[in-house]
Amino acid sequence: MIDFHMHTLLSDGELLPSELVRRAAVKGYTAMAITDHLDISNLDLVPKLVKACRELNGRHGITVLPGVEITHAPPEHLPRLVRAARKAGAQLVNVHGETINEPVRPGTNHAALLCDIDILVHPGLITLEDAKLAARRGIYLEITSRKGHSYTNGHVAVMARRAGAKLVIDSDSHAPEDLLTDALARAIGRGAGLSDAEVDAAFQHSRDIVRRKTSRRR
């Protein structure tokens, strides 16, 4: 299992980074990113995450990448926040998309897709235009197992298929019970309407991300 959307008690998760990594190892994870919530108020979080992930990388056989989820930030703040996160060492930058489960400001999806991000997570009722923008810019769209955010997985899958956008399957873990297995992630993908081949492709996209990010660290 590879997962690029996970939270610790450095934001609103329940576990320390070390415990999250250990529990992920027991679930069979091979790579993960710790992506705690970020906005203009807590940019000092990024160096802490980078340090934690550096210490934990390779422990228990898991590649651990430092990342962030820029969350509920005004769309006009996104370029600055993405640049600041990258400069501080975040290897994976996610933006909290327009999930129907929360009052995310309209226009967030589009603004995020114009920035140097990796994944637009739980993008809700993403438009075909924005899905095509994601495809052109090489930004991944997320199929999520998170309650509430998963309500629009089917729509995201359809828009990604029509636009040629790439998908990944993530947990948005906040607690131990949120961690996935390969089998459950595959079932989540199938539940979103993906074929077996499309689920395989999503898994391959995750492996591709890990390969690119780890090659840059050498």
Secondary structure, DSSP 8 states (H G I E B T S, - for coil): -EES-B--TTTT-SS-HHHHHHHHHHHT-SEEEEEEEE-TT-TTHHHHHHHHHHHHTTGGG-EEEEEEEE-S--GGGHHHHHHHHHHTT-SEEEEE---TTTT--TTHHHHHHTSS-SEEES--S--HHHHHHHHHHT-EEEEE-STTGGGGHHHHHHHHHHHT--EEEE--BSSGGG---HHHHHHHHHHTT--HHHHHHHHHHHHHHHHHHHHHH-
